[in-house]
Amino acid sequence: MSRGFLVVDTDVASLSIKRQLPPTLLAQLSNAEVCITFVTLGELTKWARFRQFGRRSQAELDDWLQDKPLLPYDKRVATVWGELQADGMRRGRTRPVNDSWVAACCLVKGLPLATRNVKDYVDFARHDGLTLVTEQVAIYIYLADLFPGAGLTPALDDIRRGPYLRWISYYGSSFEPALIDKFMKREPAPPTQSPYSDYETMLGTLDAQLSKGPYLLGERLTAADILWGIAFRWTMMFGLVPRTDVFERYAERICSRPAFQRVSATDDEMAAQHAALAG
C-alpha cells in the first residue's frame, strides 16, 4: 500500500526532532509521508531564534525540515479558517488562532493531523470532521466519559473508577517511556527516579494484572482494555513487546470484537482512498 500523507502539529514535530516520539505514534509516522503546515514552520523558527539555538540544534532542525512537504497559506485555507472561527463563535467556543490555521490546512487537503494537543483540536474533530492521530489516553478518557451509555467507563462514584484510571494512565506514564528507552537503546533512570522502574518490571506488572481475568478490571470491559488491546497488537507486531501467551490472548480478545472489526474495515477503506489520492 502506498504511504499516505500525515500532517504533524508543532508538538509532535518537536518530539520527532528530539527523537522522543512514543512508540505507537512513531509506528504511525513511519508508515506515512510526514508534512507540516506553514504555522509549524513559523513556530519552530520562532522558538529556535528565541532560544538561540547553537549550531548542532539548528542543524538538527534544518535537517528535519529539509524533506518535509509544506502546506502553505492560500485563499482556500484562509476561507476555511474564517468558517472555522465563525462556527466556533456561534457555539460560544473560542478557537485558538494558530490551531484553526492548522486545522484549516488539514481540512482543505483532507489529511489527518498528528498532535498531542487534544483539548484544542477535539472540537474540530467533533464538529468539522478533522481526523486526529493524538494522545491516546486523553482521547480515550474523554470519549468514554462523553458516552457513558456505552458502558466503557466506571462512573465517578464507582469503586472501580480508581483502578480504571490507574491502568489507563499506566499506558502513558510507564509503558510508553519504557518502550521509548528500549527502542532508543537507552538505559533507564535509577529505579527510584524512573516512572516504570525497569522494562521487565513494567511488563511483569501488566502480565500479573492480565493473568487475573479476561480484562484489566476482571470481568468488566472498559475503554482501558480497548487502548491496551490495540497497543499490544501494535507493539508485538513491531517487536517492541514479547509475544507471550497472556499478551497475545488479551490482544486477540480485544481485536476480535465485532466493533473493532468494523472500525478496522473503515480504516482500511480510508487508507485505500488516501493511497489512491496520493498516487
Summary of the structure (lengths in Angstrom):
residues: 279
radius of gyration: 20.2
end to end distance: 10.4
largest distance: 57.8
contacts: 806
relative contact order: 0.11
helix: 64%
strand: 8%
